[in-house]
């Protein structure tokens, strides 16, 4: 049994799982015990697709952020490598001069 609350009057009621699944798939109307119409605006498949699309978009955004972060790290790494080479050259120069 799947519990529902009427969007109009707030009455709680339950319907069998099989019926709930059919209502979701067909987007058919059903009624609360008082008689207010209820319906699912999206099927379970549509909801799943939307959730999947949102997750995919989030993953793409995260990937882009990681690529930007990786690029900034590479720039910083290259700058540190260049600085390290200059320091090594200075050190070698100082060692030769002694």
N, C-alpha and C positions, 0 to 999 in steps of 0.2 A: 504494500500500500504506500502511496505517495501522498504526503500531506500538502494541503494548499491553504492559502488564506485569501478570501475574496478581496479583490482590490477596491471594491465599492463599499462593502459593509463590514469587513474584517472577520467574518465568520470562518472558523477553521473547518475543513472537511478533508476527506481522503478519497482517493480513487485507486483502483487496482493498477499495478505496475504495467501490465500489458496495455490497458486502455490509455494510460498516460503516455506510453511510448507511441501508440498510434496517433494520439492527439498531437504530439510533438512533430511526428513525421508529416502528418497531413495538414497541420496547422488548422485543425478543425475547432469550432467553438464548442464549449461546454458550459455548464451553469453551476453556480454555487447553490446550496440548499434553499436559499431565499429566492433564487431565480435570476440573479445577475449574470450576464454573459461574461465568459472568460475565454481567453484563447492564447496560444503561443504564437508570437509573431515570427519566430525563427525556428527552424527544425534543429534537431540535435546536430545533424551534419553541418548545417550552416554555422552554428555556434562553434563547432570544432574547427571548421575552416577559418573562421575569423580569429580564433585563439591561435591557431597555427600560423596564420599570416602575421599576427602581432608579434609572436615569438620570433619568427623569421626576420621581421623588420628590426627587432631589438638586437638579434644576433648580428645582423649586418651593421647596425650602428656601433655595437661593441667592437666588431672587427675593424671598422674604420678608426675608432678611437685608439685601438691597440696599434694599428699601423702608424698613426700619427705619433703616438708615444714611442714606438720603436724607431721611427725616423729621427725624433729629437734625441733619443739615446745615442743613435749612431753618429749624429753630428757632434754631440758632446764627447763621445768616445774618440772620434777622429781628432778633435781639438786637443784632447788629453794626450793622444799618441804623438801629435805634432810637438806639443810642449815637452813631452818626455824625450823625444829625439833631440830637441834643442838643449835640454839639460844634460843629456848624455854627451853631446858634442862639447859642451862647456867643460864637463867633468874631464873628458879625455884631453882637452886642451890644457886644463890645469895640471893634470897628471904629467903631461909631456914637458911642461914648463918647469917642473920641480926638479 
